[in-house]
Amino acid sequence: MTVIDWGVMSMPEWAVCYLEYGDAGDLSEEDLRLADEWRDGLDRQAKNGYGEGAYVALGYEDSERYFSGHPAFGLPCDCIDCRITVFTVR
């Protein structure tokens, strides 16, 4: 197994429960679409770059929430740091 660190991104705080646990809560259809498209894009990039055995893991840093004008996706909002790691199985 190979581990590739893709770095840290500003993750919209509202998306964490959905992306991590599948809990949509009271998210709008637009919010769900944005989160799904972002996650699907990460998975596609990993598979295109490292093969079909690649998968992406999201890890939430021990940081305080903060406002970001440029989150990973969506409109400006409160965010937390999210480390994106790709694992490859060959």
PyMOL commands that set and color helices and strands:
alter all, ss='L'
color gray80, all
select helices_A, chain A and resi 13-21+29-50
alter helices_A, ss='H'
color red, helices_A
select strands_A, chain A and resi 2-12+54-60+66-68+77-88
alter strands_A, ss='S'
color yellow, strands_A
deselect
rebuild
show_as cartoon
